[in-house]
Amino acid sequence: MTTEHREAAPPVSSGGAAPRRDGEPGRTASPPPTPKEARRQARRSRRYRWDIKYSPYGFIAPFFLFFAAFGLFPLLYTGWSSLHQVNLNNPNDLEWVGFENFTRLWDDEFFWSSLQNTFTIGIISTVPQLMMALGLAHLLNYRMRGSMLFRVAILTPYATSIAAAALVFVMLYGQGDYGVINWTLGQVGIEGVSWEAGDWSSQFAVSSIVIWRWTGYNTLIYLAAMQAIPNDLYESASLDGASRWQQFRYVTLPALRPTILFTIVVSTIGATQLFGEPMLFGGDETGGAQGQYQTLGLYMYETGWTNRHLGRAAAIAWTMFLLLIVIGLLYAFITRWVGRSTGEEE
């Protein structure tokens, strides 16, 4: 009778790892990298750090390059040209005159007339435009049939070419039977209006083009801001017995205050730089026979390209730029003052 002999298990070391058996390959530590491999790893590590640190700047670099080439450089060069006497026939011949181009604007009646026209057209186009946009956005904010169709249709004037829009309004405000509005007034026994010759009538006609083109754009901005207002606020106001007008006054308007300020600033900038509408309405840069609707943009164009005084035109451009800065600071001050008075600012 044979007896089975079991092989004893190998002893375990105090560290808990079994010793290597005969014929089993052992675990050896990886050899240290060679100097060449160490340099390669150092380069890879350095490139990785540079990639993490500088890649974001590379992604945004194209914007700053284009801004420097087409925004900052023209601005600085225009400022430099405004300190010189420059003629369009020889733009490389600059004669230093200092601030003479700016000081002579104080005695230029055409500059003050164009500034007044710009201010008037800006007021009678911006205020009705934003009020209409706010009302239309409030209506579109409610659920109604075909709301998407109305939203697309209201943006159509903004997508329309300014030349096509101005041509249509020129036909509307034409003289005699040529103008649709005067023809309509004649049918009801009202004498036609000389839209282009009058001061207020011509400015109203130009403002109507601006209102028609930009009301839909501002409407969609207000509508997007209204849809971001939580419905809980309206439900709470409704439970408190607030009517729709009260909800609009005490819930919608306070929530839209930053958006309204944004549209006011953007509309003011657009009104200050108004050029295409009055240019196409009258057909030239003079803004009417007496300059009754000539804006700062038209006057700058007339000074630089018609009268060929590029230095004076550059001074007008920088005056417009400084005027926009002053208006922006004024808006910021008013916003902070309103925030403090209502207790919204910390």
C-alpha positions in Angstrom: 0.0 0.0 0.0 1.6 3.2 -1.2 1.3 6.5 0.7 0.5 9.8 -1.1 3.0 12.5 -0.3 1.8 16.1 -0.8 4.4 18.7 -1.8 4.8 21.2 0.9 3.9 24.8 0.1 6.8 27.2 -0.3 7.4 29.4 2.7 6.0 33.0 2.6 8.3 35.8 3.4 7.5 38.3 6.0 6.8 40.9 3.3 3.8 38.8 2.0 5.3 38.1 -1.4 5.9 34.5 -2.5 9.5 33.8 -3.4 10.4 33.0 -7.0 10.2 29.3 -7.9 12.9 27.7 -10.0 12.5 28.5 -13.6 10.0 31.4 -13.0 11.2 34.7 -14.4 11.7 37.4 -11.8 10.5 41.0 -11.7 13.3 43.4 -12.4 13.1 47.2 -12.2 13.0 49.1 -15.4 16.5 50.4 -16.4 17.0 54.1 -16.1 16.4 56.1 -19.3 19.4 56.9 -21.4 20.5 60.5 -21.7 18.9 60.7 -25.1 15.5 59.4 -23.9 15.7 61.7 -20.9 16.1 64.7 -23.1 13.2 63.5 -25.3 10.9 63.1 -22.3 11.9 66.5 -21.1 11.1 68.0 -24.5 7.7 66.3 -24.5 6.9 67.5 -21.0 8.0 71.1 -21.9 5.8 71.0 -25.1 2.9 69.7 -23.1 3.2 72.6 -20.6 3.5 75.1 -23.4 0.5 73.6 -25.1 -1.6 73.9 -21.9 -0.4 77.4 -21.2 -0.4 79.0 -24.7 -2.9 77.2 -26.8 -5.9 79.3 -25.6 -4.0 82.4 -26.7 -3.5 80.8 -30.1 -7.2 80.1 -30.5 -8.2 83.7 -29.9 -5.2 85.2 -31.7 -7.0 85.5 -35.1 -9.6 87.8 -33.7 -7.0 90.1 -32.2 -5.0 90.1 -35.4 -8.0 91.1 -37.5 -9.0 93.6 -34.9 -5.5 95.1 -34.9 -5.4 95.3 -38.7 -8.9 96.5 -39.4 -10.0 98.1 -36.1 -7.1 99.4 -34.0 -4.8 100.5 -36.8 -7.4 102.5 -38.7 -8.5 104.1 -35.4 -4.9 105.2 -34.5 -4.1 106.3 -38.0 -7.3 108.3 -38.2 -6.3 110.0 -34.9 -2.9 110.7 -36.3 -4.4 112.1 -39.5 -6.7 114.4 -37.6 -3.6 116.2 -36.3 -2.5 117.0 -39.9 -3.7 118.7 -43.0 -4.2 115.9 -45.5 -5.6 116.2 -49.0 -7.2 113.3 -50.8 -5.2 114.0 -53.9 -2.0 113.4 -52.0 -2.7 111.4 -48.9 0.9 110.7 -48.1 1.7 114.4 -47.7 0.9 115.2 -44.1 1.3 118.7 -42.7 1.3 119.0 -38.9 -1.5 121.4 -37.7 -2.0 120.1 -34.2 -5.6 120.5 -32.9 -6.6 123.0 -35.5 -8.9 120.6 -37.2 -10.7 120.1 -33.9 -10.9 123.7 -32.9 -12.3 124.9 -36.2 -15.3 122.6 -35.7 -16.5 125.0 -33.0 -16.9 127.7 -35.6 -18.3 125.3 -38.3 -22.0 125.9 -38.6 -22.4 122.8 -40.8 -20.9 120.6 -38.1 -23.3 121.9 -35.5 -26.2 121.6 -37.9 -25.3 118.0 -38.7 -24.8 117.3 -35.0 -28.3 118.6 -34.2 -29.8 116.6 -37.1 -28.1 113.5 -35.8 -29.5 114.1 -32.3 -33.0 114.8 -33.6 -33.2 111.8 -35.9 -31.7 109.6 -33.2 -34.4 110.6 -30.7 -37.4 110.3 -33.1 -36.2 107.0 -34.4 -34.8 105.3 -31.2 -37.6 106.1 -28.8 -40.6 104.9 -30.9 -38.5 102.0 -32.2 -37.7 100.6 -28.7 -41.2 101.2 -27.4 -42.8 99.4 -30.4 -40.3 96.5 -30.0 -41.1 96.2 -26.4 -44.8 96.0 -27.0 -44.5 93.5 -29.9 -42.2 91.3 -27.8 -44.8 91.4 -25.0 -47.5 90.2 -27.4 -45.3 87.5 -29.0 -44.4 86.3 -25.5 -47.9 84.9 -25.0 -49.0 81.6 -26.6 -50.7 82.3 -29.8 -51.3 80.6 -33.1 -48.7 81.1 -35.7 -46.3 82.8 -33.2 -43.3 81.3 -35.0 -44.5 82.8 -38.3 -44.8 86.2 -36.7 -41.4 85.9 -35.2 -39.8 85.2 -38.6 -41.9 87.8 -40.4 -40.9 90.5 -37.9 -37.2 90.0 -38.6 -37.7 90.3 -42.4 -37.1 94.1 -42.5 -33.7 93.6 -40.7 -32.7 91.1 -43.4 -33.8 93.4 -46.2 -31.1 95.3 -48.0 -30.9 99.0 -46.9 -30.8 100.1 -50.5 -34.1 98.2 -51.3 -35.7 99.6 -48.1 -34.7 103.2 -48.9 -35.9 102.8 -52.5 -39.4 101.8 -51.3 -39.6 104.7 -48.8 -38.4 107.1 -51.5 -41.4 106.0 -53.5 -43.7 106.4 -50.5 -42.5 109.9 -49.7 -42.2 111.2 -53.3 -43.6 114.5 -54.4 -47.0 114.9 -55.9 -48.7 111.9 -57.4 -45.4 110.2 -57.6 -45.5 109.6 -53.8 -47.9 107.1 -52.5 -48.4 108.9 -49.2 -49.1 112.3 -50.9 -51.4 110.6 -53.4 -53.3 109.0 -50.5 -53.6 112.3 -48.7 -54.9 114.0 -51.8 -57.7 111.4 -52.1 -59.1 112.5 -48.7 -58.6 116.2 -49.5 -55.4 116.9 -47.6 -52.6 118.8 -49.3 -49.4 116.8 -49.9 -46.3 117.3 -47.8 -42.9 118.2 -49.3 -41.2 115.5 -47.3 -37.6 116.0 -48.5 -37.7 119.8 -48.4 -38.9 120.4 -44.9 -36.8 120.0 -41.8 -39.1 117.9 -39.6 -40.7 116.1 -42.5 -37.4 115.0 -44.0 -36.1 113.9 -40.6 -39.3 112.0 -39.9 -39.0 110.3 -43.2 -35.4 109.2 -42.5 -36.4 108.1 -39.0 -39.2 106.0 -40.4 -36.7 104.0 -42.4 -34.7 103.3 -39.3 -37.7 102.4 -37.3 -38.9 100.0 -40.0 -35.6 98.2 -40.3 -34.6 97.8 -36.6 -37.8 97.3 -34.7 -38.0 93.6 -35.5 -34.3 93.1 -34.4 -34.9 94.7 -31.0 -38.2 92.8 -30.7 -36.4 89.5 -30.8 -33.9 90.7 -28.3 -36.7 91.6 -25.9 -38.5 88.4 -26.6 -35.5 86.3 -25.8 -35.0 88.2 -22.5 -38.7 87.8 -21.6 -38.6 84.1 -22.1 -35.8 83.9 -19.7 -37.9 85.3 -16.9 -39.1 82.6 -14.5 -42.8 81.7 -14.7 -43.0 81.5 -11.0 -42.8 85.3 -10.8 -45.9 85.7 -13.0 -47.7 83.0 -11.1 -47.1 84.7 -7.8 -48.2 88.0 -9.2 -51.3 86.4 -10.7 -52.2 84.8 -7.3 -51.8 88.3 -5.7 -54.4 89.6 -8.1 -52.1 91.5 -10.5 -53.5 92.2 -13.9 -51.4 91.7 -17.1 -50.5 95.3 -17.2 -49.4 95.2 -13.6 -47.4 92.0 -14.3 -45.7 93.8 -17.2 -44.9 96.9 -15.2 -43.7 95.3 -11.9 -42.3 91.9 -13.2 -41.3 92.2 -16.8 -39.9 95.7 -16.9 -37.6 95.3 -13.9 -36.3 92.0 -15.2 -35.6 93.6 -18.6 -33.7 96.6 -17.3 -30.2 95.3 -18.4 -31.6 94.3 -21.8 -33.3 97.7 -22.3 -30.1 99.4 -21.4 -28.2 97.3 -23.9 -30.6 98.2 -26.7 -30.5 101.9 -25.8 -26.7 101.9 -26.0 -26.6 100.0 -29.3 -29.4 102.1 -30.9 -27.6 105.3 -29.8 -24.4 104.1 -31.4 -26.3 103.3 -34.6 -28.0 106.7 -34.6 -24.7 108.5 -34.1 -23.2 106.6 -37.1 -26.3 106.9 -39.3 -25.3 107.1 -42.9 -27.0 104.8 -45.3 -30.6 105.8 -44.7 -30.2 109.6 -45.3 -27.7 109.0 -48.0 -30.0 106.9 -50.1 -33.1 108.9 -49.2 -31.7 112.1 -50.7 -29.3 110.5 -53.3 -26.2 112.5 -52.1 -24.2 113.4 -49.1 -25.5 116.9 -48.7 -28.6 115.8 -46.8 -31.0 118.0 -48.7 -30.8 121.5 -50.3 -30.3 123.1 -46.9 -28.7 120.1 -45.2 -31.9 119.6 -43.2 -31.2 115.9 -42.6 -27.5 115.7 -43.0 -26.0 113.6 -40.2 -22.5 113.5 -38.9 -21.7 110.5 -41.0 -22.8 112.4 -44.2 -20.9 115.5 -43.2 -17.8 113.5 -42.6 -18.2 111.8 -46.0 -18.7 115.2 -47.7 -15.7 116.7 -46.0 -13.4 113.8 -46.7 -14.5 112.5 -50.1 -16.2 115.5 -51.8 -14.2 118.4 -50.4 -11.1 116.1 -50.1 -10.1 117.3 -46.7 -9.1 114.0 -45.0 -7.6 115.6 -42.0 -10.9 117.4 -41.1 -12.9 114.3 -41.8 -10.6 112.4 -39.4 -11.2 115.0 -36.8 -15.0 114.6 -37.3 -14.6 110.8 -37.0 -12.7 111.2 -33.7 -15.3 113.7 -32.4 -18.0 111.1 -33.1 -15.9 108.5 -31.3 -15.4 110.7 -28.2 -19.1 111.6 -28.3 -20.0 107.9 -28.1 -17.6 107.5 -25.1 -19.3 110.3 -23.3 -22.7 108.9 -24.0 -21.6 105.4 -22.8 -20.2 106.9 -19.5 -23.5 108.8 -19.1 -25.5 105.7 -19.5 -23.3 103.9 -17.0 -23.7 106.6 -14.5 -27.5 106.6 -14.9 -27.6 102.9 -14.6 -25.6 102.9 -11.3 -27.7 105.8 -10.0 -30.9 103.9 -10.8 -29.5 100.8 -9.2 -28.6 102.6 -6.0 -32.0 104.3 -5.8 -33.9 101.0 -6.2 -31.5 99.1 -3.8 -30.4 96.6 -6.5 -26.7 97.4 -6.4 -24.6 96.0 -3.6 
